[in-house]
């Protein structure tokens, strides 16, 4: 995949259907697709109470720091991360080189179910994105995502 991944509207519609299926089958609360720069690509499920812009930026940062941890222990990169909370949990996995799938779930399901369906859906999302990269350029999504993410991070970490 290229250094900057462009995902077109038709592809996002296909990905949204896959993510909705993931949520349903894994009994998850929501799913987000974020690029490695922290830009939210799309989301499905119950996300009204989440600041998805800030969450996407922080998760991308988490993946970047985890890459350094992996390097220190002799791994090229960890492709799956899991955060367990008291009631909500987050499964994060890398799709290809530039996309991160985030699944938020609770105790209604298990990490095993989430991992199973996330792995299946990730392969399909990667296929859609790789095919899209080979096609002629279409209209690009708004480039305003980076500015929004940086603004949210500034708001979160300001003194």
Steps between C-alpha positions, in 0.01 A plus 500: 500500500610853440626734772166682492197278462201646319168326554215595271133543589387175331770311688395659830143382438624142453720529808209639705295189416785275608547690824126488574517123450801480734311687771196278461683166490752583773236678712727804525394854584674678214784486250724772361734500204791740543810561293844492663503881506196496729239605245161337544404327175161366607311373802207274572294420806435698815756782479288798610665518842854463363725779381602294198739766368704505821469122539633443147796730557585341835471145364731584212748639753464184707581290196805715423639460853424127497699468178805627690434253783481219244829611347667495842397137554601395149161507325440712188160607633213373715195479275240449774450691827243441770395729783285356776292724721255434780200496266622600153787358300675599180643268236731675253655342194708619212363446150776509243755768574287812552155416640392421855177322589369578847221297661346612829311228686382401845442179695209391278763341278852360526835615365511176301181583312616853434841378376340239274264742328751786493753278323244393241374854436855642493595274209195619306571866578861457387378348174265797439773755574764326288262478203411866546867604492536343155201686353500843342477783754149609595393791716707500821355522849539828687861571609376687808540185716861575601417850618205370704710225661783739585252746650341228713840380624595858586174534696562173686862566594500876560603612848 
